[in-house]
Amino acid sequence: MNKDQLIKIARAIVAKGKGILAADESSGTIKRRFDAIGVESTENNRRDYREMLFRTTSAMKNQISGVILFDETIRQNAKDGKPLVQLISESGSLPGIKVDKGTKPLPFCPGEVITEGLDGLGERLDEYRKLGAVFAKWRAVIDIDNGIPSYTALNTNAHALARYAALCQEHDIVPIVEPEVLMDGGHDIDRCYAITEWVLKTVFSDLYYQRVMLEGMVLKPNMVISGKKAEKRAGPDEVADKTLRVLKNCVPPAVSGIAFLSGGQSDEEATVHLNLINQMGPLPWPVTFSYGRALQHEPQTVWAGKAENVAAAQRAFAHRARMNGLAAQGQWKHDLEKAA
Ligand code: 5MM
């Protein structure tokens, strides 16, 4: 394991004013996104869409430190034949790869899932490194509902995350550790706080037992937020306050950085929350974004699969990237959204 190199990459991922573009939608997810904008999910359409994002020069150069790719994308070439990975590297951003194989129902735990993909992971990491990836991502999914999450689901998922992280470091790839507590239910913010705390405590205990070097990883957590169907949803100040409190209680300062997922928040909500959290500094770690939907929703909608919309969609992507780059420094202002 090349410790210095791992630390260098982990720090570059969370460099000041920069964050991650999560473009690692698996086949089912990208199909759902394309269905919503009336675009057929073919290999070429997926390539065209992602190429459009990776060719948004200002965003890729100034705000996007790294891009998480799906297996198909890391092997794809742009229309002119250049590998998409090369396009990303040439813009100054780092290519990363989703290495989990998605979720399956967890035996004897109704309504709960386990993320799979540990078998043969070492060999896959070696191949991805040869294809250009310098970091990886694994997402564990924890749902909140009556009687769940269970001890079984939480511990099994945390163990898998820690095993993945250790394998990544052994193969000189920086692990992004993503334990996502979903915001789908009707729970209130305090339930989200309690479950997020339990998840993070368990994950960091397992990372310790798997001997993961905290300086050579990045945490990708959910924010502490009310469920989407909650009767009364907590406001931005409460979200920022409780998110930072749980992180300070659970995440050692040795961790190189924290890059939030957006988890179904609106584009602007995700920016506002990130901005408020950064305004509550000084913080023990750099805190930034690793957004999928909150970076792509607007450009995707504007693009709608039409070549004549590419320039406008790139402007929309550049704008969201710039807003989140500012939020990662606590410098975002609502007026900037209006001006755009
Ligand atoms: C981009 O979405 C990622 C892949 O999801 P699937 O495996 O379900 O297709 C997802 O892991 C994403 O990286 C994170 O959830 C963060 O994305 P959001 O949209 O929550 O910011």
Boltz pocket constraint, residues with backbone or C-beta under 6 A from the ligand:
constraints:
  - pocket:
      binder: B
      contacts: [[A, 22], [A, 23], [A, 24], [A, 25], [A, 26], [A, 27], [A, 28], [A, 29], [A, 30], [A, 68], [A, 102], [A, 139], [A, 180], [A, 260], [A, 261], [A, 262], [A, 263], [A, 264], [A, 290], [A, 291], [A, 292], [A, 293], [A, 294]]
      max_distance: 6.0
